Amino acid sequence: MTPTLKIVPVLLVLGVAVAGCNTTPVAQNEYNDPRYNGPQGAATGGGMVLLGNTKSSRDEGGGGTPGLGVNAYLWRAALDTLSFMPLASADPFGGVIITDWYQPPASPGERFKATAYILGRQLRADGLRVSVFRQVQEGAQWVDAPVTPATTTEIENKVLARARELRSQATVSN
C-alpha cells in the first residue's frame, strides 16, 4: 500500500470527528454542582453527538436535558438529597450516583454509604431506586450491618419530593 493510501483512512476518520463537533461554547453545568463537571459538554448539551439526536426529553415530557441519560429532576434531587455524604462517583448517562462512606458525628461507631439509581427519563416514583449500606465498627474492623427498610424508603421519598419541587420551580420560572 502506498503512503498516500495509508493517509486517506486517517483523514476520513478525522473529518468525521470534526464534522460532529458542536461549536456552541460549553457553559457551566446547569446543575451548578461543583462536584460534577463531567466530560466536556456532558451536562450542558455541548460536545459531539455521534449516535442519536439532541432532542431534549423535556420536549417529550421527561424533564431531561440533551446529553443527560436520565430525568434531570430526579438526578438533581438525588444529588441534593445525598449532598451531606461525600460523592464517590456520578454517571449521568447511566443514572448512577455512588457516595463514599459517611460517618455521622453523633455515632462514631457506624458509617453509611448510598447508591442512587435513576432508572429512566420520566419523573415517576418507580424511576428511582436507592440502596443504603451500613457498617459498624468491631474492634479495628468495619463489619456489614443491616439497614432498616424505612431508611431507604425515607431517602427515596425525600428525593422524589425534591424532584417535584424542582419541577414546579422550573414550571413557574418558564
C-alpha positions in Angstrom: 0.0 0.0 0.0 1.4 3.4 -0.9 1.9 6.1 1.8 -0.8 8.2 0.2 -3.4 5.4 0.5 -2.5 4.9 4.2 -3.3 8.6 5.0 -6.8 8.5 3.4 -8.5 6.5 6.2 -6.9 8.6 8.9 -8.1 11.8 7.2 -11.6 10.3 6.7 -11.8 9.5 10.5 -10.6 13.0 11.5 -13.0 14.6 9.1 -16.0 12.7 10.5 -14.9 13.6 14.1 -14.5 17.3 13.3 -17.8 17.4 11.5 -19.6 16.0 14.5 -18.3 18.7 16.9 -20.7 21.3 18.3 -19.4 24.8 18.0 -21.6 26.1 20.9 -19.5 27.2 23.8 -19.8 24.9 26.8 -21.3 26.8 29.8 -21.0 26.0 33.4 -23.0 22.8 34.1 -26.7 23.6 34.6 -26.8 22.0 38.0 -24.3 24.4 39.4 -22.8 21.5 41.2 -19.0 21.8 41.7 -18.8 18.0 42.3 -19.9 17.2 38.7 -18.3 18.8 35.7 -18.4 15.6 33.7 -16.9 15.1 30.3 -16.9 18.2 28.1 -20.5 19.1 27.5 -22.0 16.1 29.2 -24.4 18.1 31.4 -24.7 21.1 29.2 -25.5 19.6 25.8 -22.2 20.7 24.2 -19.7 18.4 22.7 -20.2 15.9 19.9 -23.2 13.7 19.1 -22.3 10.6 17.2 -25.4 8.5 17.7 -29.0 9.6 18.3 -30.2 13.1 18.3 -30.0 16.1 20.6 -33.8 16.4 21.1 -34.4 17.1 24.7 -36.6 14.7 26.7 -38.2 17.9 28.1 -39.8 18.1 24.6 -41.2 14.6 25.3 -42.4 15.5 28.8 -39.4 13.8 30.5 -37.7 16.7 32.2 -34.3 15.7 30.8 -31.7 17.7 29.1 -29.6 16.9 26.0 -26.7 14.8 26.9 -28.2 13.6 30.2 -29.4 10.0 30.0 -31.9 10.2 32.9 -34.6 12.5 34.3 -32.9 15.8 35.2 -35.2 16.5 38.1 -34.5 13.1 39.7 -30.8 13.4 39.0 -30.6 16.9 40.6 -32.8 15.9 43.5 -30.7 12.8 44.2 -27.5 14.9 44.2 -29.2 17.4 46.5 -30.6 14.8 48.9 -27.3 12.9 49.2 -25.1 16.0 49.4 -24.4 15.5 53.1 -22.4 12.4 52.1 -19.1 12.6 50.2 -19.6 11.9 46.5 -17.5 8.9 45.1 -18.8 8.9 41.6 -21.7 10.2 39.4 -22.6 8.8 36.0 -25.4 11.0 34.4 -25.6 8.7 31.3 -26.1 5.5 33.3 -28.0 7.3 36.1 -25.9 6.1 39.0 -24.7 8.2 42.0 -22.4 6.5 44.5 -21.4 8.1 47.7 -18.4 7.4 49.8 -18.6 6.2 53.4 -20.2 8.8 55.7 -19.7 8.6 59.5 -22.3 10.6 61.4 -20.7 12.8 64.1 -23.3 11.6 66.6 -22.4 7.9 66.2 -18.7 7.3 65.5 -19.0 3.5 65.6 -21.1 3.3 62.4 -20.9 4.5 58.9 -23.2 4.6 55.8 -22.8 4.5 52.1 -25.6 5.1 49.5 -26.1 4.4 45.8 -28.9 6.0 43.9 -30.1 4.6 40.5 -32.2 6.9 38.3 -33.9 4.3 36.0 -35.5 6.4 33.3 -36.2 9.7 31.7 -39.7 10.2 33.3 -40.3 11.7 36.7 -42.0 8.7 38.3 -41.7 7.0 41.7 -40.5 3.8 40.0 -37.8 5.7 38.2 -35.7 5.8 41.3 -34.0 3.2 43.5 -31.8 3.9 46.4 -29.6 1.3 48.2 -28.1 2.1 51.6 -25.2 0.2 53.2 -24.3 0.3 56.8 -21.2 -0.9 58.7 -20.4 -1.0 62.4 -17.0 -0.9 63.9 -16.0 -4.0 65.8 -12.5 -3.6 67.2 -10.4 -2.3 64.4 -12.6 -3.6 61.6 -15.8 -2.5 59.9 -18.4 -5.2 59.6 -21.6 -5.0 57.5 -24.8 -4.5 59.4 -28.4 -4.5 58.3 -30.2 -1.3 57.3 -33.9 -0.8 58.1 -36.1 -0.6 55.0 -37.6 2.6 56.4 -34.2 4.3 55.9 -34.2 3.5 52.2 -37.8 4.5 51.7 -37.3 7.8 53.6 -34.4 8.7 51.3 -36.3 7.8 48.2 -39.3 9.9 49.4 -37.0 12.9 50.0 -35.5 12.6 46.5 -39.0 12.4 44.9 -40.2 15.4 46.9 -37.2 17.4 45.9 -37.6 16.4 42.3 -41.3 17.6 42.3 -40.2 20.8 44.0 -37.5 21.4 41.2 -40.1 20.6 38.5 -42.6 23.1 40.0 -39.9 25.8 40.2 -38.9 25.2 36.6 -42.6 25.4 35.5 -43.1 28.7 37.4 -39.9 30.3 36.0 -40.8 29.3 32.4 
